Amino acid sequence: MIFTGSIEAPTIIKSFFIVMALLMFRNFITNIIIKLIRKLTNKYNLKNISLIVDSVEKTLLNFITCSAIYLGLIVFPFNASLYLFINRIYRALIIITVTNVLLKIVTSYSEVLNTNYLKDIQNEKAQMTKTVFPIMSKLIKSVIIIIAVVAIAVEFNFKQLSSILAGLGIGGAALALASQDIIKNFFGGFVILTDKSFSVGDWIKVDTFEGTVEELGLRSTKIRTIEKELVVVPNSRFADREVINFSIRENRRVSFVLGASYGTPPEKLKILIDNIKNMLDRHPLVKQDSALVKLSNFGSSSMEIAVQYLTNTADYKEYMEIKNDINFKIIDIFSGENIEFALTSMNIHINK
């Protein structure tokens, strides 16, 4: 028997009014709860919590709806076993609601950190927080979900839970062998965090991949290349490969070779080299005493002049602007001395 007694009309009316009253006033109740939370957060100066209160509004509305249905059901004369089942369902809904709220709080808090607090801060602590917190938020979410699943299993008295855990213990060795790559990737992520080799927003190069670090996860790191391609690199690569972090350097090196035609007189060639060297020494965006301009080699079709210098910035856009400016100045120096750039050519001498 589902019911222990007869269902009378007053019981049905009572259940109906309970459900309708809660459904009609659920928005009002939710607003009261949110205003109370805001008042407490403002009182204790918890600005971060106050900013993420709105994210739990929908969850509270759903919970009040479920509570209305629960309160409408328990007025009926169900038997003991069905009462127990309904109570377990409701307690499971409470666990799910709390879990959902905690997950939303962690997600919203992460977004608040990234958008409102860290974007204008350039210190090392902020960069480290921006790198570590996404990983920590994933770990926190995983722990919250695991606790919720275990709590629901305990609520429903799942006896097979112990056998499942035992089975996981038996299959642990096989699982460890099958998940070696996952463990390597996790270890690689741990190395990145402890070694502080790079952070989110840094320009790095690993293997043949080069670009800006967009996200650092437990399993992989996402890199946005200069061509705007998104490359997902397993963290295990960072544990046993060289990583170049261009963002933490202060300068960029420029090195190239100029070719002067073989018909250039030695006196003019010396003046040319001195003028290029003086121009680099006087340039405000070239590191002092870093310029090197020498006649380095006699090539097959030109006299080769090696040019090397360091820029005073590591920013790629500024670096390209400096190169552009210096290259035009070198063209002007060649033109001012009436010296031609050598073209690749071949002279063939035929004996009569």
NULOKOL-405192 format. One record per residue: y, x, z of N, C-alpha, C, O in turn. Coordinates in pm, whole numbers, plus 50000, padded with zeros to 5 digits. Last residue first. Layout:
// NULOKOL-405192
YXZYXZYXZYXZ
...
***
This chain:
// NULOKOL-405192
531985899442515531845899042370530685907942326530405908942206
531155881342811531295894342743531095892742593530185885842547
532815856642977531805858842872532095872242806533175874142751
533235842843293533625853943205532495856843107531355859143147
534305814343447533175819943373533705830643277534525827743189
535255801643756535685809743640534455816243577533665822743644
535545770643908534605781343873535135788543747535415782143646
536945753544197536875757044054535855768244035535365774444130
538675732844405537365738644380537215741144229537335732044147
542055742644445541075732844403539745739744380539705751344338
544365751444696543335755544600542415743944571542035736344660
547745742344701546425740744761545375744044655545495740044539
550325766044631549485754844591548195754544673547625764944708
553525772744750552125776844750551275764544721551475753844780
556275771644803555775771444665554345776944655554015784544564
557135767945056556825781745019556295782944876555915793744832
557395740445063558565748745085558345763245045559285769945003
554715731845033555685729244926556915738144939557425743044839
553635740245278553075745345152554085743745039554295752944959
555255724145444555315738845454554755745245327555345754645275
554485698145371555875702445349556005717545354556765723345277
551825698845456552105697045313553525701645282553755708145180
552295700945730551635712045661551875711045510552095721245444
553385675645779554215687545801553605699745731554345708045677
551165659845730552315658745641553255670745656553845675445559
549575668345948549105670545811550255669445710550315677245615
551055659246168550895673646146550455676546002550915686145942
550825631146139552145637646140552025652446107552805657746028
548015627646156548755623146038550095630346028550465635145920
547485637146415546905643846298547675640346172547955649046089
548905617546560549285631746570548755639346449549475647146387
547445594546494548865595346460549355609846462550135613946376
544965600546605545075599346460546525600046414546815605446308
545715600246880545135612346819545255612046667545615622046606
546395573746915547445583946924546985596946861547765603846796
543795562946883544885558846794546015569146795546525572946690
542305575247092541945577146951543095573846857543345581046761
543505594047362543465580947298543275582647147543995590347083
543915618047471542535615347433542395601747364541325598347314
546635640847411546115627647445544655626647402544215633547310
547645663847304547935661047445547465647147489547875642347595
545255681747100546285671647120546475668947270545575671547350
544775715347007544395704347098545565694547108546715698647123
543775731846697544725728746804544185717246888543255710346847
543285752746413542725746046529543845743346630544745751546648
542555763046092543605756946176542905749446290542045740946266
541895789345868541365780945977542515776146065543345784146108
542105792345531542925793745652542395784045757542445771845737
540645809545263540505798845362541275802045490541125812845548
541385812044933541505819445059541595809045170542515800745172
538985798844695540255798844768540195808644885539125812744929
536485798044583537595793744497538935793844569539935789444512
534755809144766534425810644625535585806944534535695812044422
536805823845029535835814644972535625817044824536235825844764
537265844845272537535844645129536445836145064535315840745046
538565834545594537475837445501537995837545358539005831245326
540745831045767539405832445824538365837345724537385843645763
543805835545875543075836945748541635840445785541345851645828
544635812046137544235825346090543625824545951543025814445912
545935796446404546025796046258545745810246207546535819346231
545785777046686545205789146626545215787446475544595778146422
547205763046980547175764146834546605777546789546915788046847
547545762347250546215758647200546075760647049544965760146995
549985765747374549125777547358547715774047310546785781947329
550175731647473550805744847465549755756047462548775755747536
548985705747268548875713247395549385727447377549065734247280
551185685747091550135695847082550145703947210551195708547255
553385669847096552115663447128550915672747108549775668247108
555605684647013555565679647152554215673847193553925672947312
555355715246838555065700846834554895695446977554115701047054
555615742346844556805734446880556525719446887557355711846936
553125751146759553595755246892554775746746939554925744147058
553065740846498552135735646598552595739146739552455730946830
555075756546379555205742046380554295735846486554705726546557
554005782146409555235778746480555425763546489555885758246590
551775779746235551575782846377552815778946459552695773146567
553065775445991552155765046044551945767046193551925757446270
554475799745971555205786945976554325775746032554795767446110
552395818745959553345818846070554085805546084554295800746195
551185811545715550405810745839551335810445961551105802946055
553345816645537552735803345547552005801645680552175791545748
553695844045569554775834945609554235820745628554625813745722
551255852745462551565855545603552665846245653552595841245766
551565844045201550455838645279550705840845428550425832145511
553665859545110553855845045123552765838845210553025829345284
552385884445114553575882245196553825867345219554155862945329
550255881844927549955883345069551165880445159551005874845267
550715855744679550975869344730550705870244879550915860444951
548175835744536549255836244635549465850744683548505857244723
546005832844374547215838844314548365840144411549425845044373
544055818844505543975833444507545205840144444545395852144461
545375791244702544885797144576544955812344581545795818044652
544145781645017545285786344936544735793544813543765800944821
542805755945207542515765245099543775768645020544405759844962
542145750945555543015749245440542655759645333542255770745365
539945734945776540195746845695541075743045576540795733345506
540105723146120539865721545976540245734445905540795743745965
540135705946421539735718446355539455715646208538665706846175
541285694146725541365692446579541045705946516541615716146554
540245679747031540375691646947540395687646799539635679046755
542015661547275541075661147163541335673347075542475676947048
542265659747638542695664047504541615661147401540455658647435
541175650647869542625649947858543105653047717544225649347679
538315628847919538935641447879540435639547860540905628347838
537345604047968537765611748085538335625448047538785632848135
536605593347722537735587347794538225595947909539405595347945
534335604147614535605608447556536795603647640537885609347629
531485615047729532485605247769533855610247722534445619147782
528335619147603529705624347592530655612947628530635602447564
525215626047729526205615447710527585621847709527955628947802
521965636547644523345640247670524265628447639524115621747537
519125620747806519895625047690521325628547730521825624147833
517735608748013517195621247958517905625947832517375634247759
519145586148093518535594548196518085608048142518065617848216
519955571347882521005578747953520425588148057521115597148105
517685558247798518225568947713519255577347787519395589247758
517285537847976516425549647988516945561147904516685572747935
518895516547905519425525948004518565538448019519045548748067
519115509347557518335509147682518825519847778519135531047737
521955496147404521235508647428520445507547559521045504947663
523105476447160522475475247292521565487447312520545488847245
526105474546991524865482047002524355480747145525075483747240
528015456046779527555456446917526175463046922525215457946866
530625467946568529235464146584528855465446732529295474646801
533165476946512533035464146583531595459046588531365447146608
533345502446428533185492346321532985478446379532665469046306
533285515446666534585514646601534565504846484535605499546444
531045495846878531405507346795532785505146731533365494346742
530395487547199531075482247081531595494146999532465501547045
527435486547382528495495147331529065488747205528325485047114
525745477747674526275472947546527485481247507528425482947584
522775488947823524225490147818524705486047680524145490347579
520015474448008520635480747893522145481147911522715474847999
519075465348257518125470148157518785478148046518195487647994
521305459148411520165465548476519215471748374518625482148400
524335467248221523365458648286522245466548352522235478848350
527575468848137526535477548193525585468648272525955463148375
529555463247851528805457747964527715467448006527035473447923
531085479247680531495465547709530815459847832531435452547910
532235510347602531265503647688531795489747723532835488547789
532975518247266533485514247397532395506847475531725498047421
531145544547090532005532947100532425530247244532255538647332
528355556246913529635559646972530515547246975530625540146875
525105568746863525935557146890527215561546961527175569447056
523285588446835524175586346720525135574746742525895571246652
523325598147167522575599347041523555597946925524535605246916
526305584947279524935588247318524075587547193524095577547121
529625585447371528695587947262527355591847320527275601047402
532325563347480531245573047499530465575047370530605567447275
535095552047638534615555147503533575566447515533905577547556
535075526947898535105540847851534575541947709533735534047665
534605500747972535885503747909535995518047858536915521147783
532715507648259533065497648159534455500648105535385502748183
532115543348288532355530048342532625520548227532745524648112
530005572548335530965564448261531055550748325530205546848405
528825586648545529065593448418529995585748327530725591848248
528135582248812529475578448765529815585548634530945589948615
525735585248936526325597248877527755594848831528515604448813
525155559149014525285569649117525995582049062526775588449133
525125545248769525975540848879526205551948981527325553849028
523265559548614524635557648565525565554248680526675559548688
520945556648770521525570048749522975568948704523835576448751
520485529348743520775534748876521425548548865522345551748941
519875528348471521065521448521521475526548658522665527948687
517465543148481518605548048403519905541648447520935548348458
515895525748630516215538848686517415544948614518285551048676
515725505048443516355502548572516765515748638517855516748695
514325518448241515665513348214516425510648343517615513548353
511915523748375512735534848324514165530348300515115537548333
511045497648418511345506148533512215517948491513145521748562
510655489648155511625482548236512045490948356513215491548392
508625507148079509925508048012511005501048093512135505848101
506515498348244507055511848259508435513248197509315519548255
505085474748264506545474248275507155488048298508195489348363
502405478848259502985471748145504505472148147505145470048044
501975491348503501705498748379502385492248259502885499048170
502675470248673503455482648676503235490848549504185496548494
500685451748614502065448448583502935460948580503825462248496
498445465148713498525462248569499955459148528500405463248421
499175465348983498965477948911499085475948760499725483748690
499335437849050500505446549057500365459248977501315463648912
497325419749067497765423548932498955432848931499525435648826
497145417249340496005422649266496435427549129495995437949081
499645405649396499295418749453498155425249378498175437349355
499445381749262500455391349218500165405349272500395415349205
497465370149416497175373449277498175383349220497825392049140
498905366349649497765375549650497415379749509497095391449483
500725347249558501225360249602500105370649605500315382249569
498895326649509499695332049398500215345849434500165355149352
497955321849763497005327049663497745332749543497285342449482
500285311949878499705324449931498725330449831498675342649816
500635288549731501635299149723501075312349770501335322849711
498865268549774498475278249672499495289649658499265299149583
500115252149948499135261450002498745272049901498335283049938
503195241149972502305245849866501345256349923501715267849944
504945223950115503705228950176502685233150069501515229350074
507405217150032506315208849981504945213750028503915208549986
508815237650162509115223550191507995214250146507675204550216
507855260550040507525258150181507745243450217506975237650293
509015256949787507555257749800507105255149943506095248449965
511705257949856511155245449802509635245249814509035235049847
511835284749941512165273950035511605260649986511085252850066
511175298549706510285299649823510545288249920509605282549977
513385291349550512035287749506511055288149623510225279149638
515485302649701515435288249678514035283749638513545273549687
514895330049687514905323349818514785308249801514075301649877
515235333449408513925335949471513835328949606512815322649638
517985327749380516985319449313515605321049377514895311249397
519115348649533519385334649568518325325549508517815316549575
518235371349390517805369349530517985354749571517115349049637
519615367249148518145367749151517605365249291516635357749308
522275368849234521765356249177520235355849180519635345549211
522335395849312522565385349412522025371949362521385364549438
521905408249064520945410149173521075399149278520085393749326
524195399748929522875396048877521795397548985520905389148997
526155411849088526125397249080524785392449026524275382149071
525645438849042525415433449175525325418149172524535412149244
526465440248776525075443048811524735437148947523685431048964
529225433548801528325425448717526845427648748526055418148745
530065454948985529955441049029529125432248937528365424048987
530205480248859529105477348951528945462448976527815457548987
532505479648695531205483548641530055478748728529055473748677
534535472048862534335464348738532995467548676532405459048609
534365492349050534065478549090533765470048968532855461748970
535205513848894533855513948948533425499948989532285495948968
537825506148842536895507848730535455507648778534585502048712
538865506649103538825494049028537845494848913537105485348889
538615533949166537915524049247537785510749172536725504449175
540345546448984538895548648972538105538149049537035533849004
543015525348859542445535748944540935535848933540325526548880
544385506348717543785517248640543165527948728542805538648679
544785471948697544595483348787543835494248714542785491848655
544855449648547546095457048556545995469248646546985476148670
542285439048568542795442448435544065450748439544345458148345
541415431548821541095445048775541765448748644541805460648610
542255405248882542485416048976542325429948916543035439248955
541735385448693542975384848770543295397048853544435399248892
539305392148554540495387348484541785388948565542805393148511
537325402548727537535408548596538865404648534539505412948469
537485385848956537665400348967538045406448833538975414548825
536915361048841538205363348906538495378248917539615382648891
534295364748758535335362548657536725364948716537605370248649
533045367649009532985378548912534075377148807534725386948770
533515342349111534105353949178534115366049086535075373849084
531945326948941533395325348941534095337249005535145341648958
529355336349013529855337348875531375336648870532015344748803
529275329949289529105343949246529665345749104530355355549078
529625302049272530585310249345530505324749302531525331249279
527365294449132528685292249072529745300649141530655305749076
525395301249320525405307749188526755306249121527245315749059
526085283649529526155298149550526185305749418526925315549404
525595258949402526945262249450527085277349468528095283149428
522825260849357523755259549244525165263249283525875269849207
521915261749624521655272849532522635272749415523195283049378
522725236549712523265248549777523095260749686523995268949673
521115221049536522575219949536523225232349596524165237949540
518515228549610518975231049472520495230549465521115238749396
518515219249875518305233649847518825237149708519495247249690
518845191849827519835199149906519745214149879520755220849861
516495186749687517775185149617518895192149693519805197849631
514685190549897514635199649783515925199049701516415209249652
515395168550051515655182050105515595192549994516345202249997
514505148549874515935149549909516275163349964517295169249929
511755153449870512525153849745514005155849775514685163849709
511165148950139510975162350082511755163949952512345174449926
511725121550156512505131150236512375145350183513345152950181
509745111649986511165109549952512055119550028512995125149972
507445119350131507675124549996509155123249956509725132449899
507775104350365507705118950372508015125150236508745135050227
507625078450257508835082950326508905098250330509945104250302
504975079550173506025078550072507385082350131508205088650064
503665080950420503475091750322504575091550216505045102050174
504435056850546504815069850602504715081150499505585089750493
505705031250316504735036750412505105051150447505995056950385
508965015250313507895022950251506915027750358507245028050477
511004992850334509884995750426508715002850358507614997350347
514245005950246513054997950213511905001950304511835013450348
516135023950307516225011150378515015002350349514774992450419
515835045750143515205046450276515355033550356514745032150462
517275040949906515815039449907515245038250049514295030750072
519935045849957519555032549911518055030349917517615018949931
519855072450020520195063150127519855048750088519535040450173
519195082049758518315084649873518575074449985517635068550039
521415074349606520095069149571519125070749689518335061749716
523365089549739523475074949733522125068649701521735058749763
522495115349690522495110449829522585095149833521975088649917
522965117049416521575117649466521475112449609520495105849644
525785115649428525025105549353523565105149401523015094449423
526335138749569526675125949630525935114549559525515104949624
525505157549378524805156749506525085143449576524185137449635
527345153849173525925151149148525145149549278524255141149288
529665162349307529565148649256528105144749232527675133749267
529065189249354529235180049467529115165549423528525157349494
529035198749089527815199449170527885189949290526905183449324
531715195149018530685187448949529375187349028528685177149034
532955214249194533265199949200532165191549136531735181649195
532765241149186531645234049251531875218949256531075211649314
535055251549076533825253148999532645245549059531635243548991
537125249149258537015238949153535695239749077535255229849019
536965272549411536505259849469536265249349360535305241649367
537955296749337536695292749274536155279549329535025275749298
540265302249479540355301749334539095296349268539155291649154
539405304149743540235292749703540295291149552540375279949502
538135328849747537315316749759538105304549712537545295649648
540405345549724539345346149622538475333549625538115328149520
541905340349955542425336349824541325336049717541325327249631
541775334250250540645337450162540995332950020540465323049970
543385329950480543825339050374542665343750285542565355550250
542765310250656542205323550685542455333450573541845344150569
544145289250533544395292550674543935306550708544615313850780
543045287950282544455291850295544785296050438545585305150460
540465279650349540645292550280542095297350289542345309250303
541005254650465540385265350545540605279050482540885288750552
542075241150245542875242650367542335253950454543095261950508
539925241450068541175248350032542035251050157542625261650171
538135225350210537775239350183539035247350150539195258650197
539585201350203539255207550332538915222350314539335230750393
539645196349931540905198750001540665205350136541445213950179
536885192249891537565203549824538885206749894539215218449913
536465168950047535725181250077536435193350017536565203650083
538175150949914538385154150056537715167350093538295175750161
536995150149663538355155349677538665159049821539335169049847
534545137649730534565151349675535935157749691536035169349728
535425112449812534745121249908534775135749861535015144949939
536465103349566537325104249684536725113949787537425122349843
534195103249409535325111849371536255113949489536775124949510
532625084149547532165098149539533295107649499533355118849549
533055057249577533925066149654533515080949642534005089249718
531165045449412532575042149393533495052249461534565055549409
528795055649516529155058749378530645055949352531285063349277
528835044349773528895058949757529285062949616530035072549597
528685017049704529815022149784529955037249767531065042349749
526255015049564527515012449494528715018049569529645023349508
524395021149771524465029249649525805027549580526445037449542
524985000549957525045014749997525215023649874526055032649872
524524977649808525884980449854526044995149898527095001249878
521714979449767522644979049652524044982949695524704990849626
520714978350027520474990249946521474991049831522015001649801
521564951950091522024963450170521884976450090522804984550085
520084937249904521544936949900522134948949974523084955249928
517484943049992517884946949857519404947349845519964956549785
517634931550249517324945850233517764950850096518354961650085
518114904350195519154912350264518914927450250519864935250240
515574897250068516814897949991517904905950063518584913849997
512794917850175513614905850179514914908250103515314919650078
509614928050128510984931650095511814918950086511574910350001
507124930850389507724924050273509164928450254509854932150349
505744963350478506104949450503506684943350377506744949850273
505114987650387504464983550511504784969050546504154963250634
504424995450044505314990050146504494985950269503354981550258
502185005349910503435012849904504365008550017505015016950079
498815008450000500005000050000501255008850000501375018350077
***
